[in-house]
Amino acid sequence: MKSKKAVKGQFGYIKKQQRTVTARTVFLFGLSLAILGMGIWSTGSNKNLLTVVAVLGCLPASKSAVNMIMFLRAKGCSEKVREEAGRFDAGLTKLYDMVFTSYDKNYQVSHMVIKGHVVCGYTEDGKCDVKACEKHLDTLLKQGGCKGVTVKIYTELDAYCRGLENLGKQEQEPLPEEILENLLAVAL
């Protein structure tokens, strides 16, 4: 059975990316080491063209390592939050495992919904500065051309579920696609 490709915004995206990026990083560094070893074995010295190739091979490996570190630090949505929020998110556009980065901090939003021009999210990260996260997302959405968007991030699951229930009762508005596209574009 083929494994599904991890799609940003779906449940389990972070865990799948952690495995994929770690395997890619190990492979790339291993390939560079193998090329270096072949060069030393074939010439008896590290002063050869294969050493240059091995060193240049460390560039994509290092880029992959940075990506790996970012994903390994991220935590995805827990099964508990998925089940609890899932009871109230019917009819709403939902996103999971969203990590937003800024120059100062990273904001991990486990579950997020969009309805009309309202974006609500729940973070399981107790250290998350909710006000800064809301301001950061509001700024990113405005820069992306989304005007009049309300962003609310919750830290208490019960309050978040009540917010989802109230949001679900509101009149159905068409989803502005640019909000979804902007959120997916700026997330890790």
C-alpha positions as CSV (number, residue, x, y, z in Angstrom):
1,M,0.0,0.0,0.0
2,K,1.4,3.4,-1.0
3,S,1.7,6.0,1.8
4,K,-0.2,9.2,1.2
5,K,1.7,12.3,0.5
6,A,1.6,14.7,3.5
7,V,-0.5,17.7,2.6
8,K,0.0,20.9,4.5
9,G,-3.1,21.6,6.7
10,Q,-4.1,18.0,7.1
11,F,-4.0,16.0,10.4
12,G,-0.6,14.2,10.7
13,Y,1.3,16.5,8.4
14,I,4.0,17.4,10.9
15,K,4.7,13.8,11.9
16,K,4.9,12.7,8.3
17,Q,7.2,15.6,7.4
18,Q,9.4,14.8,10.4
19,R,10.0,11.3,9.1
20,T,10.5,12.4,5.5
21,V,12.8,15.3,6.1
22,T,14.9,13.3,8.6
23,A,15.3,10.4,6.1
24,R,16.3,12.8,3.3
25,T,18.8,14.6,5.5
26,V,20.5,11.4,6.6
27,F,20.6,10.2,3.0
28,L,22.2,13.4,1.7
29,F,24.9,13.5,4.4
30,G,25.5,9.8,3.9
31,L,25.9,10.3,0.1
32,S,28.4,13.1,0.7
33,L,30.4,11.0,3.1
34,A,30.3,8.1,0.7
35,I,31.7,10.3,-2.1
36,L,34.4,11.6,0.1
37,G,35.3,8.1,1.2
38,M,35.4,6.9,-2.5
39,G,37.8,9.7,-3.3
40,I,40.1,9.0,-0.5
41,W,40.0,5.2,-1.2
42,S,40.7,5.7,-4.9
43,T,43.5,8.2,-4.7
44,G,44.9,7.7,-1.2
45,S,44.4,11.4,-0.4
46,N,41.7,13.9,0.2
47,K,43.1,16.2,-2.4
48,N,41.0,15.2,-5.4
49,L,37.9,16.2,-7.3
50,L,35.6,13.9,-5.4
51,T,36.4,15.8,-2.2
52,V,35.1,19.0,-3.9
53,V,32.0,17.2,-5.0
54,A,31.4,15.8,-1.4
55,V,31.8,19.3,0.1
56,L,29.4,20.8,-2.4
57,G,27.0,17.9,-1.6
58,C,26.9,19.2,2.0
59,L,25.1,22.3,0.8
60,P,21.7,20.7,0.1
61,A,22.3,18.3,3.0
62,S,22.7,21.3,5.3
63,K,19.6,23.0,3.9
64,S,17.7,19.8,4.6
65,A,19.1,19.7,8.1
66,V,17.7,23.2,8.9
67,N,14.3,22.1,7.6
68,M,14.6,18.9,9.7
69,I,15.3,20.9,12.8
70,M,12.3,23.1,12.2
71,F,10.0,20.1,11.8
72,L,11.5,18.2,14.7
73,R,10.8,21.2,17.0
74,A,7.2,21.4,15.9
75,K,4.4,19.4,17.5
76,G,1.3,18.5,15.6
77,C,-2.3,18.4,16.7
78,S,-3.1,15.7,19.4
79,E,-5.7,13.1,18.8
80,K,-7.7,14.5,21.8
81,V,-7.9,18.0,20.2
82,R,-8.8,16.5,16.9
83,E,-11.7,14.5,18.4
84,E,-13.0,17.3,20.6
85,A,-12.8,20.0,18.0
86,G,-14.1,17.6,15.3
87,R,-17.5,17.5,17.1
88,F,-18.0,21.2,16.4
89,D,-16.1,21.9,13.1
90,A,-18.6,20.4,10.6
91,G,-19.2,22.8,7.7
92,L,-16.1,24.8,8.6
93,T,-12.9,24.8,6.6
94,K,-10.4,23.2,9.0
95,L,-6.6,23.1,9.1
96,Y,-4.4,21.0,11.4
97,D,-0.7,21.1,12.4
98,M,-0.1,24.8,11.4
99,V,3.2,26.3,12.5
100,F,3.7,30.0,11.7
101,T,7.2,31.5,12.0
102,S,8.2,35.1,12.6
103,Y,11.5,36.8,13.2
104,D,11.1,36.5,17.0
105,K,9.0,33.4,17.6
106,N,7.2,30.4,16.2
107,Y,3.5,29.9,16.8
108,Q,2.1,26.4,16.8
109,V,-1.6,26.3,16.1
110,S,-2.9,22.7,16.4
111,H,-6.4,23.2,15.0
112,M,-7.7,26.1,12.9
113,V,-11.0,26.9,11.2
114,I,-12.0,29.4,8.7
115,K,-15.6,30.7,8.0
116,G,-16.1,33.7,5.9
117,H,-13.7,36.4,7.2
118,V,-13.2,34.7,10.6
119,V,-10.1,32.6,11.4
120,C,-10.1,30.8,14.8
121,G,-7.4,28.6,16.1
122,Y,-6.4,26.5,19.1
123,T,-2.9,26.2,20.4
124,E,-1.7,23.4,22.7
125,D,1.6,25.2,23.3
126,G,1.3,26.7,26.8
127,K,4.1,29.2,26.0
128,C,2.4,30.6,23.0
129,D,1.9,34.4,23.1
130,V,-1.6,34.4,21.8
131,K,-1.9,38.2,21.2
132,A,1.4,38.2,19.3
133,C,0.2,35.2,17.2
134,E,-3.1,36.9,16.4
135,K,-1.3,40.1,15.4
136,H,1.3,38.2,13.3
137,L,-1.4,36.3,11.4
138,D,-3.5,39.5,11.0
139,T,-0.4,41.2,9.5
140,L,0.4,38.3,7.2
141,L,-3.2,38.2,5.9
142,K,-3.3,41.9,5.3
143,Q,0.0,41.7,3.4
144,G,-1.5,38.9,1.4
145,G,-4.4,41.1,0.3
146,C,-7.0,39.8,2.8
147,K,-8.9,42.7,4.3
148,G,-11.4,42.6,7.2
149,V,-10.3,39.3,8.6
150,T,-10.8,38.6,12.3
151,V,-8.2,36.3,13.9
152,K,-8.8,34.7,17.3
153,I,-6.5,32.1,18.9
154,Y,-7.6,30.1,21.9
155,T,-5.5,28.4,24.6
156,E,-8.5,26.6,26.4
157,L,-10.1,23.7,24.5
158,D,-13.5,24.2,26.0
159,A,-13.6,27.9,25.1
160,Y,-12.4,27.0,21.6
161,C,-15.1,24.4,21.1
162,R,-17.8,26.9,22.3
163,G,-16.4,29.3,19.7
164,L,-16.6,26.7,17.0
165,E,-20.1,25.9,18.0
166,N,-21.1,29.6,17.7
167,L,-19.2,30.0,14.5
168,G,-21.0,27.0,13.0
169,K,-24.4,28.5,13.8
170,Q,-23.6,31.7,11.9
171,E,-25.0,32.3,8.4
172,Q,-23.0,30.5,5.8
173,E,-20.6,32.8,4.0
174,P,-18.5,31.9,0.9
175,L,-14.9,31.1,1.9
176,P,-12.5,33.7,0.5
177,E,-9.9,31.4,-1.1
178,E,-7.2,33.9,-0.5
179,I,-7.4,33.5,3.2
180,L,-6.8,29.7,3.0
181,E,-4.1,30.2,0.4
182,N,-2.3,32.8,2.5
183,L,-2.4,30.7,5.6
184,L,-1.1,27.6,3.8
185,A,1.6,29.7,2.1
186,V,3.1,31.1,5.3
187,A,2.9,28.0,7.5
188,L,5.8,25.6,7.9
